[in-house]
Amino acid sequence: MQNMKFWLQTTLVIIIVFMPFIVYAQDAPQRA
């Protein structure tokens, strides 16, 4: 179960780090 917890934290970090890039990528065409 420890491994599951590790992957859960890693996935959470990845989402937090990449979410702004994803939002910006979706938002950019509307701004142009």
Buried (B, 14 or more C-beta within 10 A) or exposed (E): EEEEEEEEEEEEEEEEEEEEEEEEEEEEEEEE
